């Protein structure tokens, strides 16, 4: 909770104050997230559509094969295809999860890079102010008459 408040303070308020461009915009990140989720849903639906289309087509056995051999061959082929489809679905889900985790990690990294840039700018301004103030104080102290 404290970390989120610090990120919000730095990324939203102090970044604009110190003219640091925030690397993460929530609107574009949300758009990217929604579009990739839609792409993943489309891939899963395509897999299901291919499976449904394959199931609707009548299975025709070769004329030289007997009926029992043809049925065994078709059922073995169907099992293999179902296993391949299941592997593809699992693979798509795993890639979706990895892409989502990577996107969140990139978003967090961008937030912390912005925070580092803001803190760097603040430290630069403070050092500059102390340096100029110390120089002015030294000049004023040396120019005062001695008694």
C-alpha positions as MATLAB code, in Angstrom:
seq = 'XXXXXXXXXXXXXXXXXXXXXXXXXXXXXXXXXXXXXXXXXXXXXXXXXXXXXXXXXXXXXXXXXXXXXXXXXXXXXXXXXXXXXXXXXXXXXXXXXXXXXXXXXXXXXXXXXXXXXXXXXXXXXXXXXXXXXXXXXXXXXXXXXXX';
ca = [
       0.000    0.000    0.000;
       2.787    2.397    0.940;
       4.715    1.479   -2.209;
       1.656    2.189   -4.376;
       1.181    5.601   -2.723;
       4.851    6.421   -3.299;
       4.589    5.381   -6.953;
       1.452    7.488   -7.413;
       3.089   10.507   -5.751;
       6.251   10.229   -7.798;
       4.795    9.223  -11.157;
       1.772   11.471  -11.205;
       2.565   14.546   -9.135;
       6.309   15.028   -8.849;
       7.007   13.902  -12.424;
       4.884   16.747  -13.806;
       6.391   19.192  -11.318;
       9.965   18.362  -12.369;
       9.085   18.010  -16.072;
       9.950   14.305  -16.180;
       7.993   12.393  -18.775;
       6.333    9.364  -17.247;
       7.212    6.257  -19.254;
       3.961    4.531  -18.382;
       0.592    5.858  -19.379;
      -2.270    3.885  -17.937;
      -4.499    4.412  -20.977;
      -2.011    2.996  -23.470;
      -1.122    0.139  -21.128;
      -4.797   -0.733  -20.748;
      -5.237   -0.618  -24.530;
      -2.252   -2.929  -25.076;
      -3.509   -5.305  -22.400;
      -7.008   -5.445  -23.876;
      -5.763   -5.969  -27.433;
      -3.411   -8.818  -26.465;
      -6.153  -10.475  -24.412;
      -8.461  -10.225  -27.434;
      -5.753  -11.784  -29.632;
      -5.394  -14.678  -27.218;
      -9.165  -15.196  -27.124;
      -9.240  -15.205  -30.920;
      -6.508  -17.858  -31.007;
      -8.429  -20.080  -28.583;
     -11.675  -19.616  -30.538;
      -9.892  -20.505  -33.774;
      -8.666  -23.728  -32.183;
     -12.206  -24.581  -31.075;
     -13.629  -23.685  -34.510;
     -11.120  -25.954  -36.224;
     -12.062  -28.771  -33.863;
     -15.809  -28.240  -34.426;
     -15.350  -28.093  -38.192;
     -13.337  -31.311  -38.126;
     -16.021  -33.043  -36.046;
     -18.783  -31.959  -38.452;
     -17.060  -33.439  -41.503;
     -17.976  -37.079  -42.107;
     -15.099  -39.480  -41.727;
     -14.539  -41.485  -44.888;
     -12.438  -44.610  -44.790;
     -10.301  -45.795  -47.678;
     -12.071  -48.396  -49.821;
      -9.377  -51.030  -49.342;
      -9.625  -50.839  -45.532;
     -12.225  -52.817  -43.725;
     -14.802  -50.994  -41.638;
     -13.225  -51.973  -38.275;
      -9.695  -51.031  -39.347;
     -10.955  -47.732  -40.734;
     -12.812  -46.909  -37.515;
      -9.754  -47.764  -35.392;
      -7.563  -45.593  -37.601;
      -9.999  -42.682  -37.470;
     -10.446  -42.925  -33.691;
      -6.666  -43.089  -33.152;
      -6.230  -40.082  -35.440;
      -8.969  -38.203  -33.603;
      -7.326  -38.934  -30.254;
      -4.018  -37.646  -31.565;
      -5.662  -34.518  -32.961;
      -7.530  -33.910  -29.699;
      -4.244  -34.263  -27.794;
      -2.568  -31.822  -30.184;
      -5.456  -29.366  -29.748;
      -5.204  -29.674  -25.960;
      -1.453  -29.068  -26.116;
      -2.015  -26.021  -28.303;
      -4.609  -24.636  -25.903;
      -2.265  -25.202  -22.983;
       0.545  -23.544  -24.906;
      -1.618  -20.522  -25.781;
      -2.685  -20.152  -22.147;
       0.919  -20.395  -20.944;
       2.091  -17.829  -23.505;
      -0.779  -15.537  -22.508;
       0.168  -15.797  -18.844;
       3.853  -15.169  -19.613;
       3.009  -12.182  -21.811;
       0.792  -10.758  -19.068;
       3.502  -11.234  -16.410;
       6.118   -9.682  -18.702;
       3.852   -6.699  -19.425;
       3.256   -6.134  -15.707;
       6.989   -6.385  -14.990;
       7.728   -3.862  -17.766;
       5.049   -1.543  -16.390;
       6.534   -1.752  -12.879;
      10.033   -1.181  -14.255;
       8.836    1.887  -16.158;
       7.259    3.243  -12.961;
      10.483    2.792  -11.014;
      12.547    4.324  -13.825;
      10.285    7.358  -13.662;
      10.669    7.468   -9.877;
      14.458    7.258  -10.252;
      14.429   10.107  -12.779;
      12.328   12.273  -10.449;
      14.576   11.564   -7.447;
      17.649   12.246   -9.603;
      16.203   15.584  -10.708;
      15.350   16.506   -7.094;
      18.874   15.669   -5.913;
      20.377   17.658   -8.787;
      18.291   20.710   -7.856;
      19.156   20.409   -4.157;
      22.892   20.081   -4.848;
      22.721   23.043   -7.234;
      20.902   25.163   -4.645;
      23.403   24.241   -1.900;
      26.365   24.866   -4.197;
      25.087   28.288   -5.305;
      24.049   29.166   -1.741;
      27.444   28.108   -0.370;
      29.269   30.080   -3.073;
      27.198   33.195   -2.385;
      27.726   32.795    1.381;
      31.484   32.396    0.880;
      31.647   35.502   -1.324;
      29.589   37.530    1.150;
      31.662   36.381    4.126;
      34.973   37.174    2.394;
      33.805   40.606    1.252;
      32.740   41.758    4.742;
      35.223   44.155    6.360;
      37.319   42.739    9.170;
      37.569   44.546   12.440;
];
